[in-house]
Each structure stands twice: as C-alpha cells, then as structure tokens.
Amino acid sequence: MSSGLVKFGGNDDIHESEFSIPGFSLFRADRNNGHRGGAVLLLVNNNFCPVEVKFTSSYFDQMWCKVILKSSEERYILVCKRSPDNEFSNSENEKMLCNMLNELYGKTVL
C-alpha cells in the first residue's frame, strides 16, 4: 500500500512502520471480514532470506514463510491463531485447521 497504512486486525489507522523492525522482513495476514482483531504478524530476520509461502489451506489467521539454511535445508516458519470466538471456532474452521496441519506433514516447521 502506498500510504503505508495497513488494515491490521481490523484497524485501518495503524501505520505499517509501527510493526517494522530494521533488519527484519514483515509478513502479515489480515482478517478481512469486518471484525476487529484476528490478524497475525510474522517478523523474520533478513539474514535468513525469508520468502512468503502460500499453502492451499483456507484457515483464518495464518502466515507462513520459508527460509533456506546454509546446509540448503528448507525450514518453514508459521504463525497462526485459533480464535476463541464462536464465529471462528466452529466445526468448519476446525476442519480448515486440520487441513492446514495436514499440509505440514513431512516439513520442518517452527
């Protein structure tokens, strides 16, 4: 966004610079359903050369990135949130969470 404003957690007036830390890559996933809250944020040291990864899971509130270690091994870094709100902790969302976890099978994840 050219204005530098992001809709983080349903709040349009938070400037991206409030989250940025020099030397770190910022990844975020905003919940765009009109509810306040629900966003997740991931900051990863640039020395790891992180790259955002998208999986097929449609689980709310998840953000992934991949880093390559000096040994050429891939590592995935995940941040996700399971909301206690009934609207988001229903059986359909639980299925999406299980689908997301199934995508992790065989991957090294932090």
C-alpha positions in Angstrom: 0.0 0.0 0.0 1.4 3.3 -1.0 0.0 5.1 2.0 1.9 2.8 4.4 -1.4 2.2 6.2 -2.4 -1.4 6.8 -5.7 -2.9 8.0 -4.1 -4.9 10.8 -6.6 -6.6 13.0 -9.5 -4.6 11.5 -7.8 -1.3 12.4 -7.2 1.0 9.4 -5.2 3.6 11.2 -2.2 1.6 12.2 0.8 2.6 10.1 3.0 -0.3 8.9 6.1 1.4 10.4 4.6 0.6 13.9 5.4 -3.0 13.2 8.5 -2.8 11.1 11.9 -3.5 12.7 15.1 -2.7 10.8 16.8 -5.9 9.5 13.5 -7.9 9.6 11.1 -8.9 7.0 7.4 -8.3 7.9 4.7 -10.7 6.8 1.1 -10.3 7.8 -2.3 -11.8 7.3 -5.3 -9.5 8.0 -8.8 -10.9 8.6 -10.9 -9.0 6.1 -14.4 -9.9 7.3 -15.3 -6.6 9.0 -14.4 -7.8 12.5 -11.9 -6.1 14.7 -8.9 -8.3 15.6 -7.8 -11.6 14.1 -4.7 -10.6 12.3 -1.4 -12.4 12.6 2.1 -10.9 12.1 5.4 -12.6 11.5 8.8 -10.8 11.6 11.9 -12.8 10.4 15.5 -11.7 10.5 16.6 -10.8 6.9 19.8 -12.9 7.4 17.5 -15.9 6.8 16.3 -14.5 3.5 12.7 -15.4 4.3 10.2 -15.8 1.5 6.4 -15.8 2.0 4.7 -19.1 1.3 1.0 -19.7 0.5 -0.5 -23.1 1.1 -3.9 -24.3 0.0 -5.5 -24.2 3.4 -8.1 -21.5 3.9 -7.7 -21.5 7.7 -8.1 -18.0 9.1 -5.2 -16.2 10.7 -2.2 -17.9 9.4 1.1 -16.7 7.9 4.0 -18.7 6.5 7.4 -18.1 5.3 10.3 -20.3 4.2 14.0 -20.0 4.9 16.9 -21.9 3.4 19.6 -22.8 5.9 23.3 -22.8 5.0 23.0 -26.6 4.7 20.4 -26.0 1.9 17.7 -27.4 4.1 14.3 -25.7 4.0 12.5 -24.6 7.2 9.0 -23.2 7.4 8.1 -20.6 10.0 4.4 -20.5 10.8 2.3 -18.2 13.0 -1.3 -18.9 13.4 -4.1 -18.1 15.9 -7.1 -20.1 16.9 -9.8 -17.7 17.9 -11.9 -18.4 21.0 -14.7 -16.5 19.2 -17.6 -19.0 18.4 -17.9 -17.5 14.9 -14.4 -18.7 14.1 -14.0 -21.8 16.3 -16.8 -23.7 14.6 -16.6 -27.2 13.1 -15.8 -25.8 9.6 -12.9 -23.7 10.9 -11.7 -26.8 12.8 -11.6 -28.7 9.6 -9.6 -25.9 7.9 -7.2 -26.1 10.8 -6.8 -29.8 10.4 -6.3 -29.3 6.7 -3.6 -26.8 7.4 -1.9 -29.2 9.8 -2.0 -31.9 7.2 -0.1 -29.7 4.8 2.7 -29.6 7.4 3.3 -33.3 7.2 6.9 -34.0 6.3 8.0 -30.4 6.6 10.3 -29.0 9.3 8.2 -26.2 11.0 8.8 -23.7 13.7 
